[in-house]
Amino acid sequence: MADSFQGGRITTLHNIVDRPLEALEEELIQFSADTPMGLILPSLFSELEGPALANIVNELTKVRFLQQIVIGLDRADESEYRKAIEFFSRLPQPHRILWNDGPNLMAIDQRLQEMGLAPNQLGKGRNVWYCMGYMLARDEIEAVALHDCDIVTYERSLLARLIYPVANPSFQFQFSKGYYSRIANKYMGGRVSRLLVTPLIRALEHTLDKNHQEYLLFMDSFRYPLAGEFSMRKDAMAGLRLPSDWGLEVGVLMEMLRNYSTRRICQVDIADIYDHKHQSLSQDNDQAGLSKMSIDITKAFFRKLATDGVVFNNGLFRTLKATYLRIGLDLVDSYRCDARMNGLDFDVHTEEQMVELFAENLMKAGDAFINNPLEQPFIPHWNRVVSAIPDIYEQLIDAVEKDHQMYGG
């Protein structure tokens, strides 16, 4: 059971007591009269064939405070899109599927590409961006939650706790980040958060001067910065620049700090148990798995700090690598002791190998950052797209409806 300690630069909302889920949901139903709520589900078609998403849909059928669900469907052909329509037809809430590989949405994407306004990489960032655009196009939704579709331990309480901070009219939060314990099969999960992000932030704090500490302290306030679950108010969504690579989660946090006071940002405990699909380490391929993820995330930190005036060079990267490696290895021993006291299995050798790999990838990220200064990592925010194409929202709604009518009836 959590305590009520507040640390760092943001408010933390704990799960202090076992409040009945029904009481929380009843409040959310009341809030929904003035603050209509929606949910975004970015999904691969392959996730429709696994056990996690079937259970998520079963849980969502019991949720009564949502006014809209938007599903972003990636890597699906026509027959698979038809299957997806049938799969999600059990949802009682109004819902639509964005068939991102379908001809109607691809036509919009092509037009945006020609104007330099479209995502330049396939993946979750692109999927989420189009879902946000469609949710904004619907206009009636004021608070939006987003969570992944591979959560094998999903319960609908996760959604209720995730969206509550931005739905409660007596709260001031524009953005809420979910966090949870990553323990599964007697092992500690959350490897990239534990072994890359936390020691990297602390290495940067140690290496850089005090002018850049506020941002780093803000990032170090999040208990699980790579959680894929967050919620926000509609106004925050419209002006959000999303990264299109694996830096999505930390990039969103960076954008929120740029746009809002830390008093408008919180994190919330959303689950006692959480497990999802695990990425492979891909130790021999830095363009896949956790290895690529670590490079993308590290570049995201470098890009943000460069905008704050940090001048990166090879000497700084070497110092940062050495500092990161020392802090990361020290943290491995802290995790070892924590695991031992809680009766968990812990492989020191594997954990230290990951720290060593991430240290090497830190240098690769630095080389990529210096050698490609023209890289455009962020997708333009929807306010800019509307400025360039005033009827883009109408086009999005029309494309989604055409797909639904043509293939789903």
KETIZA-751481 format. One line per 2 residues: number of its first residue (from 1); their letters; for each residue z, y, x of C-alpha. Coordinates in steps of 0.2 Angstrom, whole numbers, always signed. Each point is the difference from the previous one (the first is absolute). Layout:
N
NUM	a	Z/Y/X  ...
end
This chain:
409
1	ma	+0/+0/+0  -5/+17/+7
3	ds	+12/+15/+3  -3/+18/-5
5	fq	-3/+7/+18  -12/+14/+2
7	gg	-9/+1/+17  -15/+8/+7
9	ri	-10/+14/-8  -4/-7/-17
11	tt	+10/-6/-15  +3/-19/-1
13	lh	+3/-8/-17  +9/-16/+2
15	ni	+3/-15/-11  +19/+2/+0
17	vd	+4/-10/-16  -9/-13/-10
19	rp	-6/+12/-14  -8/-10/-14
21	le	-19/+2/+2  -1/+2/-19
23	al	+10/+16/+1  -11/+7/+14
25	ee	-16/-4/-10  +7/+8/-16
27	el	+2/+16/+10  -17/-1/+6
29	iq	-7/-3/-17  +9/+17/-5
31	fs	-7/+9/+15  -18/-6/-4
33	ad	-1/+11/-15  -1/+15/+11
35	tp	-5/-8/+16  -13/-13/-3
37	mg	+0/-13/+13  -14/-11/+9
39	li	-1/-13/+12  -14/-3/+14
41	lp	-3/-18/+6  -12/-1/+15
43	sl	-6/-18/+0  -12/-12/+9
45	fs	-8/-12/-11  +7/-14/+11
47	el	+17/+5/-6  -4/-4/-18
49	eg	-1/-18/+6  +17/-1/+7
51	pa	+17/-2/-8  +7/+18/+4
53	la	-11/+10/-11  +1/-12/-15
55	ni	+19/+2/+0  -2/+19/+2
57	vn	-11/+1/-16  +12/-11/-9
59	el	+14/+12/+5  -10/+16/-5
61	tk	-3/-7/-17  +18/+3/-4
63	vr	+0/+19/+6  +0/+12/-14
65	fl	+1/+17/+9  -18/+0/+7
67	qq	-14/+10/-8  -14/-6/+12
69	iv	-4/-13/+13  -14/+2/+13
71	ig	-5/-15/+10  -11/+3/+15
73	ld	-11/-16/+3  -7/-3/+17
75	ra	-12/-13/+7  -6/-6/-17
77	de	-17/-5/-6  -6/+1/-18
79	se	+7/-17/-5  +17/+4/+8
81	yr	+1/+17/-9  -2/-9/-16
83	ka	+14/-12/+5  +11/+15/+4
85	ie	-3/+8/-17  +6/-17/-8
87	ff	+14/-1/+12  +8/+17/-4
89	sr	-4/-1/-18  +18/-6/-3
91	lp	+6/+17/+4  +6/+9/-16
93	qp	-1/+17/+8  -16/+10/+0
95	hr	-9/-5/+16  -16/+1/+10
97	il	-7/-9/+15  -10/+10/+13
99	wn	-13/-12/+7  -2/+8/+16
101	dg	-15/-11/+5  -9/+2/-16
103	pn	-16/+11/-1  +7/+14/-11
105	lm	+15/+4/+12  -11/-4/+15
107	ai	-12/+14/-6  +14/+12/+0
109	dq	+6/-5/+17  -18/+2/+7
111	rl	-1/+18/-7  +17/+4/+7
113	qe	-5/-8/+17  -15/+12/+0
115	mg	+12/+15/-2  +12/-6/+13
117	la	+14/-3/-13  +1/-19/-1
119	pn	+12/-12/+9  -9/-5/+16
121	ql	+9/-17/+1  +2/-15/-12
123	gk	+17/-5/-4  +16/+4/-9
125	gr	-1/+19/+3  -17/+1/-8
127	nv	+6/-10/-15  +15/+10/-2
129	wy	-9/+16/+1  -13/-4/-14
131	cm	+14/-7/-11  +9/+17/+2
133	gy	-16/+9/-4  -1/-10/-16
135	ml	+18/+3/-4  -2/+19/+2
137	ar	-16/-1/-11  +10/-8/-14
139	de	+11/+16/+1  +13/-6/-12
141	ie	+11/-8/+13  +14/+10/+9
143	av	+8/-13/+11  -8/-14/+9
145	al	+7/-15/+9  -10/-11/+12
147	hd	+4/-17/+7  -9/-15/+8
149	cd	-7/-15/-9  +7/-13/+13
151	iv	+18/+1/-4  +6/-18/-2
153	ty	+18/+5/-5  -6/+13/-13
155	er	+12/+5/-14  -4/+14/-12
157	sl	+17/+8/+5  -10/+5/+16
159	la	-12/+11/-10  +14/+8/-10
161	rl	+10/+5/+15  -15/+6/+9
163	iy	-6/+12/-13  +17/+6/-6
165	pv	+3/+14/+13  -17/+9/-5
167	an	+1/-4/-18  +18/+7/-3
169	ps	-2/+18/-6  +17/+5/+7
171	fq	-5/-5/+18  -11/+11/+11
173	fq	-9/-14/+10  -19/+1/+2
175	fs	-1/-16/+10  +10/-16/+1
177	kg	-2/-13/+13  +6/-18/-4
179	yy	+11/-10/+13  +7/-17/+0
181	sr	+7/-14/+12  -14/-11/+8
183	ia	+8/-17/+1  -10/-16/-4
185	nk	+2/-18/+4  +15/+5/+11
187	ym	-10/+12/+11  +0/+18/+2
189	gg	-17/+8/-7  -6/+17/+2
191	rv	-6/-3/+18  -11/+16/+2
193	sr	+14/+11/-7  +14/-7/+10
195	ll	-10/-3/+17  -12/+14/+0
197	vt	+4/+15/-12  +18/+1/+3
199	pl	+0/-1/+19  -16/+11/+1
201	ir	+8/+14/-10  +16/-1/+11
203	al	-11/-1/+16  -9/+16/-6
205	eh	+17/+8/-4  +5/-4/+18
207	tl	-16/+6/+8  -5/+16/-9
209	dk	+9/+16/+0  +11/+7/-14
211	nh	-14/+9/-9  -7/-16/-7
213	qe	+17/-8/-5  +0/+5/-18
215	yl	-15/-11/-5  +6/-15/+10
217	lf	+17/+1/-8  -8/+1/-17
219	md	-10/-16/+4  +15/-9/+7
221	sf	+9/+3/-16  -10/-13/-9
223	ry	+7/-17/+0  -16/-9/-3
225	pl	-14/+13/+4  -14/-13/-2
227	ag	+5/-5/-17  -16/-1/-11
229	ef	+10/+6/-15  +2/+19/-5
231	sm	-1/+11/-15  -4/+19/-2
233	rk	-4/+13/-12  -18/+4/-5
235	da	+0/+17/+9  +5/-8/+16
237	ma	-14/-13/-2  -14/+13/-3
239	gl	+3/+8/+17  +3/-16/+10
241	rl	-11/-4/+15  +1/-19/+3
243	ps	-4/-9/+16  -13/-13/-2
245	dw	+7/-12/+13  +16/-10/+3
247	gl	+9/+17/+2  +0/+2/-19
249	ev	+19/-1/-3  +5/+11/+15
251	gv	-14/+12/-4  +6/+2/-18
253	lm	+17/+4/+7  -7/+13/+12
255	em	-10/+8/-14  +15/+1/-11
257	lr	+10/+9/+13  -14/+12/+3
259	ny	-1/+4/-18  +18/+0/-6
261	st	+18/+4/+5  +10/-16/+5
263	rr	+11/+4/-16  -15/-5/-10
265	ic	-2/-17/+9  +11/-16/-2
267	qv	+1/-18/+3  +7/-13/-12
269	di	+6/-18/+1  -12/-10/-11
271	ad	+4/-18/+4  +13/-12/+6
273	iy	-13/-13/+5  -18/+5/+6
275	dh	-14/-11/+7  -18/+1/+0
277	kh	-16/-6/+10  +3/+1/+18
279	qs	-14/+7/+12  -4/-10/+16
281	ls	+5/+7/+17  -18/-1/+7
283	qd	+7/+1/+17  -18/-3/+8
285	nd	-9/+12/-12  +5/+18/-2
287	qa	-12/+3/-14  +10/-12/-12
289	gl	+17/-4/-7  +16/+8/+6
291	sk	-8/+5/+17  -13/+12/-9
293	ms	+14/+6/-11  +11/+5/+14
295	id	-15/+10/+8  -4/+9/-16
297	it	+18/+4/-3  +3/+6/+17
299	ka	-16/+11/-1  +7/+8/-16
301	ff	+16/+5/+9  -11/+8/+14
303	rk	-11/+9/-12  +15/+8/-9
305	la	+9/+5/+16  -16/+8/+7
307	td	-1/+11/-15  +17/+6/+4
309	gv	-5/+5/+17  +4/-16/+11
311	vf	-13/-1/+14  -3/-19/+4
313	nn	-6/-6/+16  +0/-16/+10
315	gl	+16/+4/+9  +9/+3/-17
317	fr	-6/-16/-7  +6/-10/+15
319	tl	+17/+8/-1  +0/-3/-19
321	ka	-5/-19/+3  +15/-2/+12
323	ty	+12/+8/-12  -6/-9/-15
325	lr	+1/-17/+9  +18/+3/+6
327	ig	+6/+5/-18  -10/-14/-8
329	ld	+8/-13/+10  +17/+7/-3
331	lv	-3/-1/-18  -5/-18/+1
333	ds	+17/-4/+6  +8/+10/-14
335	yr	-11/-10/-13  +5/-16/+9
337	cd	+19/+4/-3  -3/+5/-18
339	ar	-10/-16/-3  +13/-11/+8
341	mn	+14/+7/-10  -9/-2/-16
343	gl	-6/-18/+4  -18/+4/+2
345	df	-12/-8/+12  -6/+12/+14
347	dv	-13/-3/+14  +4/+12/+14
349	ht	-16/-5/+10  -12/+3/-15
351	ee	+8/+16/-4  +0/+7/+18
353	qm	-19/-6/+1  -4/+11/-15
355	ve	+9/+15/+8  -10/-3/+16
357	lf	-16/-1/-10  +4/+16/-9
359	ae	+3/+8/+16  -17/-4/+6
361	nl	-7/+6/-16  +8/+16/+2
363	mk	-10/+3/+15  -16/-5/-9
365	ag	+4/+12/-15  +3/+14/+13
367	da	-17/-4/+8  -9/+0/-17
369	fi	+9/+16/-5  -6/+9/+16
371	nn	-18/-7/+0  -4/+3/-18
373	pl	+7/+18/-4  -13/+2/-14
375	eq	+7/-15/-10  +3/+5/-19
377	pf	+14/-12/-5  +5/+8/-17
379	ip	-10/-1/-16  -2/+17/-8
381	hw	+13/+3/-14  -6/+0/-18
383	nr	+2/+19/-2  -14/+2/+13
385	vv	-11/-13/-8  +1/+9/-17
387	sa	-4/+16/+8  -16/-7/+7
389	ip	-4/-10/-15  +8/+7/-16
391	di	-5/-14/-11  +6/-14/+12
393	ye	+14/-6/-12  -12/-1/-14
395	ql	-12/-10/+11  +14/-12/+5
397	id	+6/-3/-18  -18/-3/-5
399	av	-3/-13/+14  +15/-10/-4
401	ek	-4/+0/-18  -18/-6/+3
403	dh	+6/-14/+10  +13/-5/-13
405	qm	-13/+0/-14  -14/-8/+10
407	yg	+10/-14/+7  +16/-1/-10
409	g	-5/+4/-18
end
